[in-house]
Amino acid sequence: MTERTSPQLSYEQARAELASLVERLEAGGASLEESLDLWERGEQLADVCQRWLDGARARLDAARRERGGGAEAVPDHPPGAAQRS
């Protein structure tokens, strides 16, 4: 499979395509080669999403530091969510 990762993909576009690929894989019926191609593309899209999320986290941390709040004061989980051990 050729590299199709595009830096122009928004987070939402990458996430939507990734969800579609997961649905296709879960539905079954694809050949082994097609399944591998879908998996590889899914890995690329997951990387795109992770880069967007990492960038968003960095921007939030920078904004908090500028404001004087410090990034370390921000929990890594949403309020009310159970923490993983």
N, C-alpha and C positions, 0 to 999 in steps of 0.2 A: 504494500500500500504506500502511496506517496504521501509525503508530508503535506497536510492541508491546514495546518494551524495558521490562523490569520490574526494578526495583531489588531485588525479592525473590528473583530467580533466584540460586541458588548457582553457584559456579564449575562444579561438576560438572554441574548441570542445563544450564547454557548450553553447556558443552563437548559434552555428549551430544546436545543438539538441533542444534548446529552440525555434528557428525559425521553425523547423520541427513540434514541438508540437503545436505551434500556428497555423500553416497551417492545421494540422489535426483537431484542435478544430473549426477553422473557416469553414472548409469544411462541418462540421456537420455529422450526420449519426451515431455518436458513442452513445452507451448507456449512461445513466446517470452515472453508476458506472465507465465506462471507461473514460468518460469526467472528472469526479472527480479525477481519478488517473492521467490523463494527466495534469490537473490543479496543483495537488500537486507536480508532478515532475517538472513542469514549475516553481513553486515557489522555489524549491530546486536549479534549474539551475540558476534562477535569482539571488539567494543568492551567488552562486559560482561566477557568473560574477561580482557582486557587490564587493565581497572580492578581486578579481583580480584588479578591478578598484581602490578600496581604497588603495591597496598595491602599485599600480603604482603611485598614487597621492602622497603617503607618500615618495616613493623613489625620485620622482621629487622634492618634497619640501625639502628633506634632501640634495639633490645635490645642490639645489639653496642656501640653508643656508651655505653649505660648501664653495660655491663660493662667498658668501657674498652678494648675491642678495636678500635674504629674501623671504620666501614663501608668505608673505602678499602682495608682489608687483605683484603677478601673478593673473590675473582675472580668475574667475570660468567658463568662457565661451570662445569659440574660437573667434579669431579676426573677426570682421564683423558680428558676430551673435547678434541678438537682445537680450537684457537682459530681464529677467522675472521680473515682479514687484510683 
